[in-house]
Amino acid sequence: MIPDYLKDRWESEQRLAELLFLADNGGGYPDALSGPGMDEADRRMALRIMRFRVQEEYEMPADLLKPSTPDNLEHWVRLTNGVAVNLANGFVSRTRKRQLYG
């Protein structure tokens, strides 16, 4: 059982683990980034609270079948650990896994 004084830290670790697990297993929408009413600024703040740092920012077409016009682009960030985050909807993915050894 998690002691009361560690519950906030435990919940933070669970949010972080969910994000990384989804990113490394085909992608998904972690609860911490896909809450109702969240916008890009809320997602950036959630990433900061989880102690992630942004390595780069870029835009990707929302619909790959349509031309890359400004109204068809979504903002993405790549974190220093290689996780890509769609700021428009909270989707996360990672194409390469972090090397743990060697």
BELHU-V408416 format. One record per residue. RES is the residue in three letters. SS is DSSP state (H for helix, E for strand, L for the rest). PSI is psi in radians with two decimals (999 if undefined). Layout:
BEGIN
RES SS PSI
RES SS PSI
END
This chain:
BEGIN
MET L 2.38
ILE L 2.18
PRO L 2.66
ASP H -0.71
TYR H -0.20
LEU H 0.01
LYS H -0.72
ASP H -0.75
ARG H -0.70
TRP H -0.80
GLU H -0.66
SER H -0.75
GLU H -0.63
GLN H -0.73
ARG H -0.77
LEU H -0.79
ALA H -0.70
GLU H -0.78
LEU H -0.84
LEU H -0.69
PHE H -0.84
LEU H -0.75
ALA H -0.68
ASP H -0.12
ASN L 0.85
GLY L -0.13
GLY L 2.84
GLY E -3.01
TYR E 1.63
PRO L 2.55
ASP H -0.65
ALA H -0.34
LEU H 0.00
SER L 0.51
GLY L 2.74
PRO L 2.36
GLY L 0.08
MET L 2.43
ASP L -3.04
GLU H -0.73
ALA H -0.69
ASP H -0.71
ARG H -0.70
ARG H -0.75
MET H -0.74
ALA H -0.71
LEU H -0.73
ARG H -0.75
ILE H -0.60
MET L 0.10
ARG L 0.43
PHE L 2.63
ARG L 2.49
VAL E 2.24
GLN E -0.73
GLU E 2.78
GLU E 2.51
TYR E 3.00
GLU E 2.53
MET E 2.60
PRO E 2.39
ALA L -0.63
ASP L 1.93
LEU L -0.29
LEU L -0.15
LYS L 2.75
PRO L 2.73
SER L 1.33
THR L 2.79
PRO H -0.57
ASP H -0.05
ASN H 0.20
LEU E 2.47
GLU E 2.55
HIS E 2.32
TRP E 2.72
VAL E 2.57
ARG E 2.20
LEU E 2.88
THR L -0.29
ASN L 0.11
GLY L -0.02
VAL L 2.29
ALA E 2.39
VAL E 2.17
ASN E 1.95
LEU L -0.33
ALA L -0.60
ASN L -0.08
GLY L 0.08
PHE E 2.39
VAL E 2.59
SER E 2.81
ARG L 2.12
THR L -0.45
ARG L 2.37
LYS L 2.63
ARG L 2.42
GLN L 2.12
LEU L -0.53
TYR L 2.68
GLY L 999
END
